[in-house]
Amino acid sequence: MATANLRVAGEPAEVRRPAQKQKHVRKPPIALRPLHRMWRRTIDDVEVVPVDLPVRKLPAALAGLVACQISDFHVDREEDLARLEKAVETINRQHPDFVFLTGDYFSGPDTMRRYIDGFRRALKNLNPKLGVFSIAGNHDHWSSFGMISEALRWAGARVFANQHERLAVNGENLVIVGIDDLWSRRAEPSRAFHGVRPEECTIVLAHNPDTALYTHHLGPGVMLSGHTHGGVVRIPYYGSVIRSILRIGPDFYAGLNRYGNFYIYTNRGLGTFWMRIRINCRPEISRFSLVALADTAHRDVPAARPKRRRRPRHA
């Protein structure tokens, strides 16, 4: 019995898709299969990265809360959807209090329409104690964030576009701030922080780490980002060979880095875009344990690196 046209109660009618025939997946030649398995392992072997996440102004009652972050799904093929489903199962085994989704769920409108049904069904299985919080990435606006945000809400996620939400946890307030995408020119940090008191503790979601250049004066507690895919190709003791994505600097391509008086964590993402490769840069689920960051450990905000200008030639 075909099941592709079944509809779940409350499911939006416009996202239902007709049954599609399974495409036959061609296997590589026998001589190349060991290399093919190694390549598949580099893009499918999702790593759970445990991190003690320093948060400014974190109340003592909130120390030890667990949060998971995934980013940059780029669900463009069946294997990407299978990787997302596996990641959801892995996150649930971490028993998190929060789950944060930081954008680029699809690469374009065609794949979005093809896989949005499986996407929202996968995310529906997330089961954190205090909620799922999401923002948009640049590819989501280049696709249709209206459809994507509807799917996210159906799956139980809160969707932020330059907004915040104040949560009461263990008798204390924690503010989740979601800033819209920078490359799409929709980021409005001041609007997202409007109404947030200076003494409040905030966790900021911003797809692009460069958003910190326009947000640091608002006093974030910590910022969670994605966008870079970890730099795709990483060389030990050097980092990513890609050096042109971020104005804030190549140090912020992956992992935990300090920016002024707060930290930014950049998730390496789950999927791939354009080049389906990862070298020394496995897909990532970030598992955070919140810890307090002392405000006394202050550093000046580094300036963005200016672009070199060519010397004018004279006749």
C-alpha positions as CSV (number, residue, x, y, z in Angstrom):
1,M,0.0,0.0,0.0
2,A,1.4,3.4,-1.0
3,T,1.9,5.8,1.9
4,A,3.4,8.8,0.2
5,N,0.1,10.7,0.1
6,L,-0.9,10.2,3.8
7,R,-1.5,13.4,5.7
8,V,-0.7,14.0,9.3
9,A,-3.4,15.8,11.4
10,G,-2.7,19.5,11.2
11,E,-0.3,19.2,8.3
12,P,-0.5,22.1,5.8
13,A,-2.1,20.9,2.5
14,E,0.3,22.8,0.3
15,V,3.3,20.8,1.4
16,R,1.9,17.4,0.4
17,R,3.7,15.9,-2.5
18,P,2.6,13.1,-4.9
19,A,4.3,9.8,-4.7
20,Q,7.6,9.7,-6.4
21,K,9.4,6.7,-7.8
22,Q,12.6,5.7,-6.0
23,K,15.6,6.5,-8.1
24,H,18.0,3.8,-8.7
25,V,21.3,4.7,-7.0
26,R,24.3,3.7,-9.2
27,K,27.1,2.1,-7.3
28,P,30.7,3.1,-8.2
29,P,33.0,0.6,-9.9
30,I,34.3,-2.1,-7.6
31,A,37.9,-0.7,-7.7
32,L,36.6,2.7,-6.5
33,R,34.3,1.5,-3.7
34,P,36.8,1.8,-0.9
35,L,37.5,5.4,-1.8
36,H,33.8,6.0,-2.2
37,R,33.2,4.6,1.4
38,M,35.9,6.9,2.7
39,W,34.4,9.9,1.0
40,R,30.9,9.0,2.3
41,R,32.3,8.7,5.8
42,T,33.8,12.2,5.7
43,I,30.4,13.8,4.9
44,D,28.1,11.5,6.9
45,D,30.0,10.7,10.1
46,V,28.4,13.3,12.4
47,E,30.5,14.2,15.4
48,V,29.0,15.2,18.8
49,V,31.2,18.0,20.1
50,P,31.0,18.6,23.9
51,V,31.6,22.3,24.8
52,D,31.6,24.2,28.1
53,L,29.9,27.3,26.7
54,P,30.8,30.5,28.6
55,V,27.8,32.9,28.9
56,R,28.1,36.4,30.2
57,K,25.8,37.3,33.1
58,L,24.6,33.7,33.4
59,P,22.7,33.2,36.7
60,A,24.1,30.5,38.9
61,A,20.7,28.7,38.7
62,L,21.2,28.2,35.0
63,A,24.7,26.8,35.1
64,G,24.8,23.3,33.8
65,L,21.8,23.6,31.4
66,V,22.4,21.5,28.3
67,A,21.8,22.8,24.7
68,C,22.4,21.3,21.3
69,Q,23.0,23.2,18.1
70,I,22.8,22.0,14.5
71,S,23.2,24.2,11.4
72,D,23.5,24.3,7.6
73,F,21.5,21.1,6.8
74,H,21.4,21.8,3.1
75,V,18.8,19.0,2.6
76,D,19.2,18.6,-1.2
77,R,19.3,14.8,-1.5
78,E,18.0,11.7,0.2
79,E,21.3,11.2,1.9
80,D,21.1,14.7,3.4
81,L,17.6,13.9,4.8
82,A,18.9,10.6,6.3
83,R,21.8,12.5,7.9
84,L,19.3,15.0,9.5
85,E,17.2,12.1,10.8
86,K,20.2,10.5,12.3
87,A,21.3,13.8,13.9
88,V,17.8,14.2,15.5
89,E,18.1,10.8,17.1
90,T,21.5,11.6,18.4
91,I,20.4,14.9,19.8
92,N,17.5,13.2,21.7
93,R,20.0,10.9,23.3
94,Q,21.8,13.9,24.8
95,H,18.6,14.9,26.7
96,P,19.0,18.6,26.0
97,D,17.1,21.5,27.6
98,F,17.2,23.5,24.4
99,V,17.9,22.8,20.7
100,F,19.1,25.7,18.5
101,L,18.8,25.6,14.7
102,T,20.9,28.3,13.0
103,G,19.8,28.3,9.3
104,D,20.5,27.2,5.8
105,Y,18.1,24.3,5.9
106,F,18.0,23.9,2.0
107,S,20.2,25.2,-0.8
108,G,17.5,26.4,-3.1
109,P,13.8,26.5,-4.0
110,D,13.8,23.2,-6.0
111,T,15.3,21.0,-3.3
112,M,13.3,22.8,-0.6
113,R,10.0,21.9,-2.3
114,R,11.2,18.3,-2.8
115,Y,12.3,17.6,0.7
116,I,10.4,20.0,3.0
117,D,7.9,17.3,4.0
118,G,10.7,15.0,5.2
119,F,12.5,17.9,6.8
120,R,9.6,18.9,9.0
121,R,8.8,15.3,9.9
122,A,12.4,14.8,11.0
123,L,12.4,18.0,13.2
124,K,9.1,17.0,14.7
125,N,10.9,14.2,16.5
126,L,13.1,16.6,18.5
127,N,12.3,16.4,22.2
128,P,14.1,19.0,24.3
129,K,12.8,20.0,27.7
130,L,12.4,23.7,27.1
131,G,12.0,24.1,23.4
132,V,13.5,24.3,19.8
133,F,14.5,27.8,18.6
134,S,15.4,28.6,15.0
135,I,16.5,31.4,12.6
136,A,17.0,31.8,8.9
137,G,20.2,31.6,6.9
138,N,21.0,33.2,3.5
139,H,19.9,30.1,1.5
140,D,16.6,30.1,3.3
141,H,15.7,33.6,2.0
142,W,17.0,32.6,-1.4
143,S,14.6,29.7,-1.3
144,S,11.3,30.7,0.5
145,F,11.6,31.3,4.2
146,G,7.8,31.7,4.3
147,M,7.4,28.0,3.5
148,I,10.4,27.0,5.7
149,S,9.2,28.9,8.7
150,E,5.8,27.3,8.4
151,A,7.4,23.9,8.4
152,L,9.5,24.8,11.4
153,R,6.5,25.9,13.4
154,W,4.6,22.8,12.4
155,A,7.5,20.8,13.8
156,G,7.3,22.7,17.1
157,A,10.1,25.2,16.7
158,R,10.0,28.9,17.6
159,V,11.1,31.0,14.6
160,F,12.9,34.3,15.2
161,A,13.4,37.1,12.7
162,N,15.0,40.0,14.7
163,Q,13.0,39.0,17.8
164,H,13.6,37.7,21.3
165,E,11.8,35.6,23.8
166,R,12.2,35.7,27.6
167,L,12.1,32.4,29.4
168,A,11.7,31.7,33.1
169,V,14.0,28.8,34.0
170,N,14.8,27.7,37.5
171,G,13.5,31.0,38.9
172,E,15.7,33.1,36.6
173,N,15.2,34.8,33.3
174,L,17.0,33.7,30.1
175,V,16.5,35.7,26.9
176,I,16.8,33.9,23.5
177,V,17.6,36.5,20.8
178,G,17.3,35.6,17.1
179,I,18.8,37.9,14.5
180,D,17.9,37.5,10.8
181,D,20.4,36.8,8.1
182,L,23.2,39.3,7.4
183,W,24.0,38.4,3.8
184,S,20.3,38.8,2.9
185,R,20.4,42.3,4.4
186,R,17.7,41.4,6.9
187,A,19.8,41.5,10.1
188,E,18.5,44.1,12.6
189,P,20.3,43.5,15.9
190,S,18.9,46.6,17.6
191,R,15.4,45.5,16.7
192,A,16.1,42.0,18.0
193,F,17.4,43.4,21.3
194,H,14.7,46.0,21.7
195,G,13.2,45.6,25.2
196,V,16.1,43.4,26.5
197,R,17.5,44.9,29.7
198,P,21.2,45.4,30.0
199,E,21.5,43.2,33.1
200,E,19.7,40.2,31.4
201,C,21.5,37.1,30.2
202,T,21.1,36.4,26.5
203,I,21.8,33.6,24.0
204,V,22.0,35.1,20.5
205,L,21.3,33.1,17.4
206,A,22.8,34.6,14.2
207,H,23.5,32.5,11.2
208,N,26.6,34.5,10.1
209,P,29.4,35.1,12.6
210,D,30.0,38.5,11.0
211,T,26.8,39.6,12.7
212,A,28.9,40.1,15.8
213,L,30.5,43.2,14.1
214,Y,27.1,44.9,14.4
215,T,25.9,43.3,17.7
216,H,28.8,43.5,20.2
217,H,27.7,46.9,21.5
218,L,24.4,45.4,22.6
219,G,26.1,43.1,25.1
220,P,25.3,39.5,24.0
221,G,25.8,36.8,26.5
222,V,27.0,34.4,23.8
223,M,26.4,34.0,20.1
224,L,25.8,30.8,18.2
225,S,26.4,30.8,14.4
226,G,27.0,28.5,11.4
227,H,27.3,29.6,7.8
228,T,31.0,28.6,7.2
229,H,30.7,24.8,7.2
230,G,33.7,24.9,9.4
231,G,35.9,26.1,6.5
232,V,35.2,22.8,4.6
233,V,39.0,21.9,4.3
234,R,41.0,22.2,7.5
235,I,44.7,21.8,7.9
236,P,46.2,21.0,11.3
237,Y,47.9,24.1,13.0
238,Y,46.6,26.2,10.1
239,G,42.9,26.0,9.9
240,S,40.8,26.4,6.9
241,V,42.3,27.0,3.5
242,I,39.3,29.2,2.6
243,R,40.1,32.8,3.8
244,S,37.5,35.0,2.1
245,I,34.1,34.2,3.8
246,L,34.2,36.3,7.0
247,R,35.2,39.9,7.7
248,I,35.6,39.0,11.4
249,G,38.5,36.8,10.6
250,P,39.3,33.1,9.8
251,D,39.6,32.2,13.5
252,F,35.8,32.3,13.6
253,Y,35.2,29.7,10.9
254,A,34.7,26.9,13.5
255,G,34.5,26.3,17.2
256,L,34.6,28.6,20.3
257,N,36.3,31.9,19.9
258,R,36.3,35.1,22.0
259,Y,35.2,38.4,20.5
260,G,35.6,41.3,22.9
261,N,33.8,40.4,26.1
262,F,31.7,37.5,24.8
263,Y,32.2,34.2,22.9
264,I,31.0,33.1,19.5
265,Y,30.5,29.4,18.7
266,T,30.5,28.5,15.0
267,N,29.0,25.1,14.2
268,R,30.5,23.2,11.3
269,G,27.1,22.2,10.0
270,L,25.5,19.0,8.9
271,G,25.4,19.3,5.1
272,T,27.5,20.4,2.1
273,F,26.9,22.9,-0.6
274,W,28.4,23.1,-4.1
275,M,31.5,21.0,-3.3
276,R,30.4,17.8,-1.6
277,I,33.6,17.4,0.3
278,R,34.9,17.7,3.9
279,I,38.5,17.3,4.8
280,N,39.3,17.1,8.6
281,C,36.0,18.9,9.1
282,R,33.3,16.4,10.1
283,P,29.6,17.4,10.3
284,E,28.8,18.5,13.8
285,I,26.3,18.4,16.6
286,S,27.3,20.9,19.3
287,R,26.5,19.8,22.8
288,F,26.8,22.8,25.1
289,S,26.9,22.8,28.9
290,L,26.3,26.4,30.0
291,V,28.9,28.0,32.3
292,A,29.3,31.5,33.6
293,L,31.8,33.9,32.1
294,A,33.3,36.5,34.4
295,D,32.8,40.0,33.1
296,T,36.1,41.0,34.5
297,A,37.9,39.0,31.8
298,H,37.4,41.8,29.2
299,R,39.3,42.3,26.0
300,D,38.9,45.0,23.4
301,V,36.8,44.2,20.4
302,P,39.1,43.4,17.5
303,A,38.6,45.5,14.4
304,A,37.6,43.8,11.2
305,R,40.5,43.3,8.8
306,P,40.4,45.9,6.1
307,K,40.7,44.8,2.5
308,R,44.0,45.6,0.9
309,R,43.7,48.4,-1.7
310,R,45.8,48.4,-4.9
311,R,48.3,51.2,-5.3
312,P,47.0,53.4,-8.2
313,R,49.2,53.3,-11.3
314,H,50.3,56.6,-12.8
315,A,51.0,57.3,-16.4
